[in-house]
């Protein structure tokens, strides 16, 4: 190694400051997506009524904890990358499709909303994986693990929807 030349610090290298800020921006969006999903899933889990709703409610209750865990991971990585985790004034709701249905027994509305939310997360996290390739393997690995969870959530709710469709209820 030449004297006076330090090895690259990857995403932390000064020459990568702009790329690091871009990754922080992507992570901040992911953080807000998870926070909003927590709010929406919590509302759905509490609001749903009916015998058929019980399994959906239980699944959503479990997902609330997992999604909150994802938000924490994104927040911690934002901080590690010298970003600032935003406070509530930075939040703008986007999940209109996950607002409580008029009828609290409208399980299909909730199922479709969950599938749409998980699909949005999958699309955004796939973008993070692609845009951190070769520059930030730590963020990429973390996001791949979270992406796996989101794919499993979507697949689980697609199964619920297929059952309702099969029975002519969707």
C-alpha positions in Angstrom: 0.0 0.0 0.0 1.3 3.5 -0.9 2.1 5.8 2.0 -0.5 8.4 2.6 -3.2 6.5 0.7 -6.0 5.0 2.9 -8.2 2.1 1.8 -11.7 2.9 0.7 -14.3 3.0 3.4 -17.1 2.1 1.0 -20.3 3.9 1.7 -18.6 5.9 4.5 -15.8 7.2 2.2 -16.0 10.9 1.6 -16.2 10.5 -2.1 -19.4 8.5 -1.5 -21.2 11.2 0.5 -23.8 11.8 -2.2 -24.5 8.1 -2.6 -24.7 7.7 1.1 -27.3 10.5 1.3 -29.3 8.8 -1.5 -29.3 5.6 0.5 -30.4 7.5 3.6 -33.3 8.9 1.5 -34.3 5.5 0.3 -34.1 4.1 3.9 -36.1 7.1 5.2 -38.9 6.3 2.8 -38.8 2.6 3.8 -38.9 3.7 7.5 -42.1 5.8 6.9 -43.7 2.9 4.9 -43.2 0.6 7.8 -44.5 3.1 10.4 -47.6 3.7 8.3 -48.1 0.0 7.9 -47.9 -0.5 11.6 -50.6 2.1 12.1 -52.8 0.6 9.4 -52.4 -3.0 10.5 -53.1 -2.1 14.1 -56.3 -0.3 13.1 -57.4 -3.2 11.0 -56.6 -5.8 13.6 -58.7 -3.9 16.2 -61.5 -2.8 13.9 -62.3 -6.1 12.2 -65.4 -7.9 13.4 -66.8 -11.3 12.7 -66.0 -15.0 13.0 -64.2 -15.0 9.6 -62.1 -12.0 10.7 -60.3 -13.8 13.6 -57.5 -15.4 11.7 -56.9 -12.1 9.7 -56.8 -10.1 13.0 -54.3 -12.6 14.6 -52.1 -12.5 11.5 -52.1 -8.6 11.4 -51.3 -8.5 15.2 -48.2 -10.6 14.6 -47.3 -8.5 11.5 -47.5 -5.2 13.5 -44.7 -6.4 15.7 -42.6 -7.6 12.7 -43.2 -4.4 10.7 -42.3 -2.3 13.8 -39.0 -4.3 14.0 -38.4 -3.4 10.3 -38.9 0.2 11.1 -36.4 0.0 13.9 -33.9 -1.7 11.6 -34.3 1.0 9.0 -34.0 3.8 11.7 -30.8 2.3 13.1 -29.3 2.0 9.6 -30.2 5.7 8.8 -28.4 6.7 12.0 -25.3 4.5 11.1 -25.1 6.2 7.8 -25.0 9.6 9.5 -28.6 10.4 8.7 -31.2 11.7 11.1 -34.3 9.6 11.8 -37.2 11.9 11.2 -39.9 12.8 13.8 -43.6 12.7 13.3 -43.8 16.1 11.4 -42.0 14.4 8.5 -44.8 11.9 8.0 -47.2 12.0 5.1 -49.8 9.2 4.9 -49.9 7.3 1.5 -51.8 4.1 2.3 -55.4 5.2 1.4 -56.1 1.6 0.4 -55.6 0.5 4.0 -58.0 2.9 5.6 -60.7 1.2 7.7 -63.6 -0.1 5.6 -67.1 1.2 6.1 -68.2 -2.2 7.4 -66.0 -3.7 10.1 -66.8 -7.1 8.7 -65.3 -6.3 5.3 -62.3 -8.6 5.6 -61.7 -8.7 1.9 -61.0 -4.9 1.9 -58.4 -5.4 4.5 -56.8 -8.4 2.8 -56.5 -6.5 -0.5 -55.1 -3.5 1.3 -52.4 -5.7 3.0 -51.5 -7.2 -0.4 -51.1 -3.7 -1.9 -49.0 -2.5 1.0 -46.7 -5.5 0.9 -46.4 -5.2 -2.9 -45.4 -1.5 -2.4 -42.8 -2.5 0.2 -41.5 -5.3 -2.1 -41.1 -2.9 -5.0 -39.3 -0.2 -2.9 -37.0 -2.7 -1.1 -36.1 -4.3 -4.4 -35.0 -0.8 -5.5 -32.9 -0.4 -2.4 -31.2 -3.8 -3.0 -30.4 -2.8 -6.6 -29.2 0.7 -5.7 -26.9 -0.4 -2.9 -25.3 -3.2 -4.9 -21.5 -2.7 -4.9 -21.7 0.3 -2.7 -23.4 -0.6 0.6 -23.5 -4.4 1.2 -24.6 -3.9 4.8 -27.8 -2.0 3.8 -28.3 -4.4 1.0 -28.1 -7.5 3.2 -30.4 -6.0 5.8 -32.9 -5.0 3.1 -32.8 -8.5 1.5 -33.8 -10.0 4.8 -36.6 -7.6 5.3 -37.7 -8.1 1.6 -38.0 -11.8 2.4 -40.4 -11.1 5.3 -42.5 -8.8 3.1 -42.7 -11.5 0.4 -43.9 -14.0 3.0 -46.5 -11.6 4.3 -47.9 -10.9 0.8 -47.9 -14.7 0.0 -49.8 -15.3 3.3 -52.5 -12.7 2.5 -52.8 -13.9 -1.1 -53.7 -17.2 0.3 -56.5 -15.6 2.4 -57.7 -13.8 -0.7 -57.8 -17.0 -2.8 -59.9 -18.7 -0.1 -62.4 -15.8 -0.2 -62.5 -15.9 -4.0 -62.9 -19.7 -4.1 -65.9 -19.3 -1.7 -67.4 -16.5 -3.8 -66.9 -13.9 -1.1 -64.4 -11.7 -3.0 
